[in-house]
Amino acid sequence: MTRSNPPVEEADENDLEVGEPKAWAAGLPGVYHSMQPALKHMGAERSARTLLRMNQKQGFDCMSCAWPDPSGERSTFEYCENGAKAVTWEATPVTVASEFWAEHPISELRERSEYWLGMQGRLTEPVYKAPGEDHYQPVSWDKALTLISEKLKSLASPNEAAFYTSGRASNEAAFIYQLFIRGFGTNNLPDCSNMCHESSGVAMGETIGIGKATVAYNDYLECDLMIVIGQNPGTNHPRMLSAMEKQKENGGQIVAINPLPEAGLRRFKNPQKPKGVLGRGTDLADQFLQIRAGGDMALLQAISKRVLEAEDQNPGSVLDHDFIAQHCEGLDTLRAHLAHLDEQTVLEATGLRSDAIDELADRYINAEKVIITWAMGVTQQKNGVGTIKEIINLLLLRGNIGRPGAGASPIRGHSNVQGDRTMGVWEQMPPSFLDALGKEFSFEPPRDHGVDSVAAVRGMRDGEIKFFLSLGGNFAGAMSDTAATEAAMQNLEMNVQISTKLNRSHTVLGEEALILPTLGRTEVDHRATGPQFVSVEDTVCAVHSSQGTVEPVAPGLLSEVAIISRLAHATLGDRVAADWQGFEDDYDRIRDHISHVVPGCENYNRRIREKDGFLLANGPRDSRTFNTPSGRAMMTANELDPMQCPPGRLILQTLRSHDQFNTTIYGYNDRYRGIKKGRHVVFVNPEDLAQLGFSDGDLLDVHGEYEDGKDRVLRSFRAVSYPTARGCAAVYYPEGNVLVPLDDTVQGSNTPVSKGVIIRLEPAADGPSGGSEENSQRNMPAAV
C-alpha cells in the first residue's frame, strides 16, 4: 500500500535552537532515533522486514557507508542509526503521483530544499522535460530510452557526453555501465570518488601500489593503537564505534586527531550492551589532539622525525630494519628531508603543544601493531595527497603494513564507491583493464583519459560536454562551487538521471532532461530467471552479495542493471559483443564476464555465493608486495606548505550534520552538536568570536576570499559558539559548497578543497538566509 505526496513543511530558521554538544554517541537515543522515523514512515511490518535483514548474510547491504561487516556471526541488529534512516528514506511506501509533475513546475521545485524534495516519496515512472518547458511529464520507458539513445547518437563525438556514478550502484550495474560507456567511445566517467577519496587513491597508489585499505575487519579489533585522523565515526560510519569498543576491550589505545571534539570520538554507549544502556559506556580516545585545520601533514612529519630521533638514540630498537631493507626505499631521502623540519613551524601549523606531539610519538613507538585511519578531513585538504603519503611514511618506518593488526585504512564514505572503481568506473583505467575488456567483448576501448568531476563541470561550462547521465547521486549537490556547477549544468543539451527519489540535480536542467526511476537496494529484483542479487565491495576489499527483501514500491520499476542494459542495446546495437538482454535477465551472466576482466574476481559466481563472500587480493596486506615501478614501498619527501590565514580571518571546513548522509537530508537536527530545527549555522570558537567582535547567536555573512576575486557568500548564518580549534570554523555541507571554488583543488588528485577555505565574517546584510551573491539557491543543500 502506497501513499502519495504527503504535506512537508520547510524549516523555519527563525525556530533554530542551540544546546550543549553531547559528550557521547549512540545509547538509547540512538535506538529511538533509528526506530521512530522507521515506524512512522514504514510501519512495523515493513520496518521489521528491512531492518532485520540489513547487513545480514542473506539480506541487503546498507546503502549508506562502506564500513565492513564483522566476520563470523553478526548481531540481530547489524545496523546503526543513520543506516536505519537510509533504509527508511529509500523503503518508504510514499510515492510521487503522476499529477505531481503538472502541479509543480521545475522553477518551483528549484526553490525547494533538499529535504522537501526527498520527502515527496519514491519515483515510479519515467518523466521528461521538453525544450522550453517548465514541467516534467510522464512518458513510457520506450519513449524515454529512445529520446536518450537518439541524443547520444546525434553527438558529434562520444567525448561530448559524460557519465557520472554515485557509490550506491552495485558491482554488476557498474561493470555494464562502464562497458556501455566505453563501447560508446569515451572514458568520460566522473564519479563521487573524485570528490572524496581520490587523494587516498593517488597517494597510496604512488607509494604502496594500491589505493585501498591494507587491513581486514579483524585488524581493527587486534591493533594496539588506532590513530583516527580527520573523521567523525559517530555520524559518518557509526558501526565503526562497535569495532573501536572491541579494540579498547582487547587492550588497545585510540588517538583522535580532529579540529572538533566529536561525540563519537569521545565515548560510545553501545545500545546492545547493558553498560551502554545503564552504565557509562566505553571511553574511546585515550588522547585527543585538537589540530588546526590543514595541520595534519606537519603533525605527521613531526612524529616521523621523533621516531627517527628515537632510533638514533637507541639504534636498532625503533625502526623495523628488516622490513625496510626487504620492502622499502627512500629512507635516507626521508631522513634528510625531516632533519630540516622546524618545530616552531609545526606548532604554528597544528596549533598543538610539543608535549602533546611527544605523547603521540611515544604511543606510536611503543605500540607493536598500529592502524592509521582517515577520511575526508584529510583527503579534502589542499595538501591531502602529501598528507596521506606522510601517513604511509609513518607506517612504513615501523613495518606497520602487511601484518595482523596494522595498516593503512582510508574509510570510504559510500557503500560501494570502492566496488565501482574496481569494476572500471574511472576515467583513467590502466591499459591492462582496457585490454581485457576489449578482448572479452570484441571491441577496442578508447584509450585517452576522460574527465573527472571537476573537469566535467568545466566541460559543461565551456560547451564541450553537451550530454550528462548520472547513475544515482546528486551531482549538483555534491560538487563544489555551487553557482558555477549549476550554471554549467544548465548549459547542457540533455541531462539524464537514474534515481530513486527527487534531489537538487533534478531541478538544475539543460534544454532537455529525463528522470528514470529505479529499484532501491531494499527491494526484490524480479527478472526473467527469478529474483536477482547483486554484489558490493566494502572499505576493506571484502566482496559480498546483497538481495532486497521487500516488494517494489510500485509496478514497472526497473533495476539499474535493466535500465543500463536497455539503454546500451538501444544506443550501441551490436557495436560490442554483449548480450544486453541476457544481462538484464540473469545477473550471473554479468558476473561471468567480471571474472574474466577484473583482476582478483576469478570464479566470481562461485565465490560470491560463499558464506561470507570473499576478500579481494591485496599485495601490501597479504604478502608485503608492492605494485610500484620499483616493486618496493616508497618513503617520500613531501614539502610542507602550511596554510596562511591572514589576521581577522578563519579557516573553514565543511562537515555533515548527524541528520544527513552525503547530500540526503533526513531532518534538521544535529543532536550531537546541539543543533535543532536548522542548518544555517557557522561553528566558531568562542575566543575567536569575541576577538572578531561577535557574540553567540549573531547573524553573520560568511565570505570566502579567493584569488579569482569572485565574492562567494553564505548569507545570514547564525554564529554558534563551539569548541572548534582556534582559528577554525565549520559549516554544514551541502550549503558550504558555495564557498569552495571550482578550481581550488587538491594538488595531485583534483579533489575540491572543502577543508581549507579562508573566510571572513561580517554582520548579516539584507538577503535570504542561506543565499549567496552568485548562487540563486536558498535552502538547497549541496555537497559530497
Buried (B, 14 or more C-beta within 10 A) or exposed (E): EEEBBEEBEEBEBEEBEBEEBBEBBBBEBBBEBBBEBBBEBBEEEBBEBBBBBBBBBEBBBBBBBBBBBBEEEEEEBBBBBBBBBBBBBBBBBBBBBEEBBEEBEBEEBBBBBBBBBBBBBBBBBBBBBEEEBEBBEBBEBEEBBBBBBEBBEEBEEBBBBBBBBBBBBBBBBBBBBBBBBBBBBBBBBBBBBBBBBBBBBBBBBBBBBBBBBBBBBBBBBBBBBBBBBBBBBBBBBBBBBBBBBBBBEEEBBBBBBBBBBBBBBBBBBBBEBEEBBEEEBBEBBBBBBBBBBBBBBBBBBBBBBBBBEBBEEEEEEBBBEEBBEEBBBBBEEBBEBBEEBEEEBBBBBBBBEEEBBEBBBEBBBEBEBBBBBBBBBBBBBBBBBBBBBBBBBBBBBBBBBBBEBBBBBBBBBBBBBBBBBBBBBBBEBEEEBBEBBBEBBEBEBBEEBBBBBBBBBBBBBEEBBBBBBBBBBBBBBBBBBBBBBBBBBBBBBBBBBBBBBBBBBBBBBBBBBBBBBBBBBBBBBBBEEEEBBBBBBBBBBBBBBBBBBBEBBBEEBBBBBBBBBBBBBBBBEEBBEBBBBBBBBBBBBBBBBBBBBBEBBEEBBEBBEEEEBBBBBBBBBBEBBBEBEEEBBBBBBBEBBBBEBEEEBBBBBBBBBBBBBBBBBBBBBBBBBBBBBBBBBBBBBBEBBEEBEBEBEBBBBBBBBBEEEBEBBBBBBBBBBBBBBBBBBBBBBBBBBBBBBBBBBBBBBBBBBBBBBBBBBEEBEEBEBBBBBBBBBBBBBBBB
